[in-house]
Amino acid sequence: MRETVFIGFGSNVGNRLDFCDRAITLLSLLPHSEMLAVSPLYETEPVADHAHPGEGCFLNGVAQLHTDSHVLNAVVFERWPGTLVTGAQINADGTGRMDFDLSEVDNNDALRGLDAAVNDVIGRGVEVRSIYVDAGDAATTAGLVRSLSVAPPPTPDGQLRIIEIDGIDRQACGGTHLSNTAQSRPFRITKVESKGKRNRRIRFVLDD
Ligand SMILES: [Zn+2]
């Protein structure tokens, strides 16, 4: 059965055009779906209704956390080469967590101080961009696909979307991101937990 659906998207924060561009990219990656057409972009006044106050700000918060989780991932990957991401979650309340396979780390204090390195990257204002590479090449490039749960499926012509944080990180991802790390609020690790023998869970939040 085929159904035609119309999905609205939009942003009233940050680089709105870029957010809309990314929304279109993600919608085009939905499985069992085909993008038939995209309307021209248009501008409307924000509507402050009771059900969704500040919906635009919510999108911004999610994007910030997601970009920061890439930076955290890069910092962990640099200190413990080859580390795999075993889970990640970004919450609507502005908190998030990442799980890593870090069986060789026996002291979680080594992870608690990593927010300084993440904030260093935020402070440096590093450019974030999405590029497409051949999915076959990506599979044989170490570190490019670090989490099967966030890697998008290849495009019909065999391209994989890579998020590149200039000089910091390159990895496959289908998510929404800032265009520069300087757009993020300060990043703070709130808790490090051991989840079983191998997994370490890092919980974090963005400060005002
Ligand atoms: Zn991402």
Residues whose N, C-alpha, C, O or C-beta is under 5 A from the ligand:
A	BS01	ZN	H66 I163 C173 G175
